[in-house]
Amino acid sequence: IASLMDQLAKLESIMMSITFPAGGSIYYAEDLKSLSGNSGIPLEGPFCIGPDVSIPLWYGRREQLDIFRGPCTSHFSYLFCLFSTRR
């Protein structure tokens, strides 16, 4: 069990060291473009970063709000995105 835990910890460390150019959700670039007309922020391969689809931004009546949900390229834009849904 200790060996398994060590392997999981190493994998988590590797995953947490990956940096992204913006905050949001990861999409296939082709899908995001066809669904929303937005190309997002490109990543390597077929992926991009687009609007955040986390629950706090979409829960309940918030899904009906016409607000910016990302991708956020700075901490300020992320906070603006998050707090603009608190009504």
Secondary structure as the mmCIF struct_conf table of DSSP 4:
data_model
#
loop_
_struct_conf.conf_type_id
_struct_conf.id
_struct_conf.beg_label_comp_id
_struct_conf.beg_label_asym_id
_struct_conf.beg_label_seq_id
_struct_conf.end_label_comp_id
_struct_conf.end_label_asym_id
_struct_conf.end_label_seq_id
HELX_RH_AL_P HELX_RH_AL_P1 ALA A 2 MET A 16
TURN_TY1_P TURN_TY1_P1 SER A 17 SER A 17
BEND BEND1 PRO A 21 ALA A 22
STRN STRN1 GLY A 23 GLY A 23
BEND BEND2 GLY A 24 GLY A 24
STRN STRN2 SER A 25 TYR A 28
HELX_RH_AL_P HELX_RH_AL_P2 ALA A 29 SER A 36
BEND BEND3 GLY A 37 GLY A 37
STRN STRN3 ILE A 41 PRO A 42
BEND BEND4 GLU A 44 GLU A 44
TURN_TY1_P TURN_TY1_P2 GLY A 45 PRO A 46
STRN STRN4 PHE A 47 GLY A 50
HELX_RH_AL_P HELX_RH_AL_P3 ILE A 55 TRP A 58
TURN_TY1_P TURN_TY1_P3 TYR A 59 TYR A 59
HELX_RH_3T_P HELX_RH_3T_P1 GLY A 60 GLN A 64
STRN STRN5 CYS A 72 CYS A 72
BEND BEND5 THR A 73 SER A 74
HELX_RH_AL_P HELX_RH_AL_P4 HIS A 75 PHE A 83
TURN_TY1_P TURN_TY1_P4 SER A 84 THR A 85
#
